[in-house]
Amino acid sequence: MQRPRPWVIVPGIWNSDPEHWQSRWQADREAADGRVVRIAPASWSHPDPEDWQAAITSAVASLDPADGPPVLVAHSLGVLAAARWLSDPARGDRERRTGGAAPVAGALLVAPPDPEAPGFPPEASGFTAPAHRSVFGNVHLVVSDDDPYCAADRALAFASTLGATVHRIGAAQHVNVAAGVGEWEAGRALLGTIDRPD
């Protein structure tokens, strides 16, 4: 039986604290086989979109190609960063020109914030809603019905724009520590269906 694909963890603004499900999953994976990396932008507190794009590219490139392309695991503002990265046509063009493997095998995008909502952090004003379809397949967007940072209909519109598969999980707020999701086992099970090697 093959191991799951590597993961690239893409947290939201201010990074995910140790109790966040992203951090717990990362710690588990580091202990299991080490095939996980977290993005390291220089602008966690005042996020710069270009810095975050470069951080995702760097994280993807840092993994061993022999392990195969990774899956992006993004939450909150990280979803907007990952969505932009996934929908960059230059990435798809480069893949087609070289006939090489895709740089990623898919993405789990959880609880996107709405840049047009009143609660969107002003520090992240440079980030925008998804505007283009992902150039890669196997993209999944998790939608909480009572997310204070994004109405469900807006999240569904983001998924439609990206061409992502939608997973509505009911009332789970922002799917974070404050929502009480803990290890978020249901999300880990969903990731297990996404990161399976072909």
C-alpha positions as CSV (number, residue, x, y, z in Angstrom):
1,M,0.0,0.0,0.0
2,Q,1.4,3.4,-1.0
3,R,1.9,6.2,1.5
4,P,-0.3,9.4,1.2
5,R,1.1,12.2,-0.9
6,P,3.1,14.9,0.8
7,W,1.3,17.9,2.2
8,V,1.9,21.7,2.0
9,I,0.2,23.4,5.0
10,V,-1.1,26.9,4.1
11,P,-2.5,28.6,7.2
12,G,-4.4,31.8,7.5
13,I,-3.3,35.2,8.8
14,W,-1.0,35.1,11.9
15,N,-0.3,31.4,11.2
16,S,-2.1,28.5,12.9
17,D,-1.4,28.0,16.6
18,P,-0.3,24.6,18.0
19,E,-3.9,23.7,18.9
20,H,-5.2,24.3,15.4
21,W,-6.1,21.2,13.3
22,Q,-3.5,22.2,10.7
23,S,-0.7,22.2,13.3
24,R,-1.9,18.9,14.8
25,W,-2.0,17.2,11.4
26,Q,1.4,18.6,10.6
27,A,2.9,17.3,13.9
28,D,1.3,13.8,13.3
29,R,2.7,13.7,9.7
30,E,6.2,14.9,10.8
31,A,6.2,12.1,13.4
32,A,5.0,9.5,10.8
33,D,7.1,10.2,7.8
34,G,8.2,13.8,7.7
35,R,6.6,14.5,4.3
36,V,5.0,17.8,5.2
37,V,6.0,21.4,5.0
38,R,4.4,24.7,6.1
39,I,4.7,27.8,4.1
40,A,6.9,30.5,5.6
41,P,6.0,33.9,4.3
42,A,7.7,36.9,5.8
43,S,4.3,38.7,6.2
44,W,2.2,36.6,8.6
45,S,0.7,39.7,10.4
46,H,0.4,42.0,7.4
47,P,0.0,39.5,4.6
48,D,1.4,40.5,1.2
49,P,-0.2,38.4,-1.6
50,E,3.0,38.2,-3.6
51,D,5.0,37.1,-0.6
52,W,2.4,34.3,0.1
53,Q,2.5,33.2,-3.6
54,A,6.3,32.9,-3.4
55,A,6.0,31.0,-0.1
56,I,3.7,28.4,-1.6
57,T,6.0,28.0,-4.6
58,S,9.0,27.6,-2.3
59,A,7.2,25.1,0.0
60,V,6.2,23.0,-3.0
61,A,9.7,23.0,-4.4
62,S,11.2,22.1,-1.1
63,L,9.7,18.6,-1.1
64,D,11.4,15.6,-2.5
65,P,10.2,15.1,-6.1
66,A,10.6,11.3,-5.7
67,D,7.6,11.4,-3.2
68,G,5.4,12.8,-6.0
69,P,3.4,16.1,-6.1
70,P,1.9,17.3,-2.8
71,V,-1.6,18.3,-1.7
72,L,-2.1,21.8,-0.5
73,V,-4.0,22.0,2.9
74,A,-5.2,25.5,3.3
75,H,-7.4,27.3,5.8
76,S,-9.0,30.8,6.0
77,L,-6.7,33.4,4.3
78,G,-4.6,30.5,3.1
79,V,-7.5,29.4,0.9
80,L,-7.4,32.7,-1.0
81,A,-3.6,32.4,-1.4
82,A,-3.9,28.8,-2.5
83,A,-6.8,29.6,-4.9
84,R,-4.7,32.3,-6.6
85,W,-1.7,30.0,-6.8
86,L,-3.8,27.1,-8.2
87,S,-5.4,29.3,-10.8
88,D,-2.3,30.9,-12.2
89,P,-2.4,30.0,-15.9
90,A,1.4,30.3,-16.2
91,R,1.7,27.1,-14.0
92,G,-0.6,25.1,-16.3
93,D,1.1,26.5,-19.4
94,R,4.6,25.5,-18.1
95,E,3.3,22.0,-17.3
96,R,1.9,21.6,-20.8
97,R,5.0,23.0,-22.5
98,T,7.4,20.7,-20.6
99,G,5.2,17.7,-20.5
100,G,6.2,17.3,-16.9
101,A,4.2,16.3,-13.9
102,A,1.9,18.8,-12.2
103,P,3.5,20.6,-9.3
104,V,0.5,19.6,-7.0
105,A,-1.8,16.7,-6.9
106,G,-4.8,18.6,-5.4
107,A,-5.9,20.8,-2.6
108,L,-8.1,20.8,0.5
109,L,-9.3,24.4,0.9
110,V,-11.2,25.0,4.2
111,A,-13.3,27.9,5.3
112,P,-12.4,30.7,2.9
113,P,-13.0,34.3,4.2
114,D,-14.8,36.8,2.0
115,P,-12.7,39.8,1.2
116,E,-15.8,41.9,0.8
117,A,-17.3,40.9,4.2
118,P,-17.1,43.4,7.1
119,G,-15.1,41.1,9.3
120,F,-12.2,40.6,6.7
121,P,-9.0,41.8,8.4
122,P,-7.8,45.1,7.0
123,E,-4.2,43.9,7.2
124,A,-5.0,41.5,4.4
125,S,-6.7,43.9,2.1
126,G,-4.5,42.9,-0.9
127,F,-6.1,39.5,-1.0
128,T,-9.1,38.9,-3.3
129,A,-11.8,36.4,-4.0
130,P,-11.0,33.6,-6.5
131,A,-11.4,34.9,-10.0
132,H,-10.3,32.0,-12.2
133,R,-10.6,28.3,-12.5
134,S,-7.9,26.1,-11.0
135,V,-5.5,24.9,-13.6
136,F,-5.2,21.7,-11.6
137,G,-7.9,19.1,-10.7
138,N,-8.7,17.4,-7.4
139,V,-9.5,20.7,-5.6
140,H,-12.0,20.5,-2.8
141,L,-13.6,23.4,-0.9
142,V,-15.0,22.9,2.6
143,V,-17.9,25.2,3.4
144,S,-19.3,25.9,6.9
145,D,-22.9,27.1,6.9
146,D,-22.4,29.6,9.8
147,D,-18.9,30.8,9.1
148,P,-18.8,34.4,10.4
149,Y,-16.2,35.3,7.8
150,C,-18.0,34.1,4.7
151,A,-21.6,33.5,3.9
152,A,-22.2,30.0,2.5
153,D,-23.5,31.3,-0.8
154,R,-20.3,33.3,-1.3
155,A,-18.2,30.2,-0.5
156,L,-20.2,28.2,-3.0
157,A,-19.6,30.9,-5.6
158,F,-15.8,30.7,-4.9
159,A,-16.0,26.9,-5.4
160,S,-17.8,27.4,-8.7
161,T,-15.2,29.8,-10.0
162,L,-12.4,27.5,-9.0
163,G,-14.1,24.4,-10.4
164,A,-13.8,22.8,-6.9
165,T,-15.8,20.0,-5.4
166,V,-17.9,21.3,-2.5
167,H,-18.1,19.7,0.9
168,R,-20.8,21.4,3.1
169,I,-20.2,20.4,6.7
170,G,-23.1,22.2,8.4
171,A,-22.7,24.6,11.3
172,A,-18.9,24.6,12.1
173,Q,-18.2,28.3,12.3
174,H,-14.7,29.1,10.9
175,V,-13.5,25.5,11.4
176,N,-10.8,26.6,13.8
177,V,-9.9,26.4,17.5
178,A,-12.6,28.8,18.5
179,A,-15.2,26.6,16.8
180,G,-14.1,23.6,18.9
181,V,-13.3,21.3,16.1
182,G,-10.1,20.0,17.8
183,E,-8.2,17.5,15.7
184,W,-11.1,17.7,13.2
185,E,-11.1,14.0,12.4
186,A,-13.8,14.4,9.7
187,G,-11.5,16.7,7.8
188,R,-8.6,14.3,8.2
189,A,-10.7,11.6,6.7
190,L,-11.6,13.8,3.8
191,L,-8.0,14.6,3.2
192,G,-7.3,10.9,3.1
193,T,-9.6,10.6,0.1
194,I,-7.8,13.5,-1.7
195,D,-4.1,12.6,-1.0
196,R,-4.2,9.0,-2.2
197,P,-1.6,8.3,-4.9
198,D,-3.0,7.2,-8.3
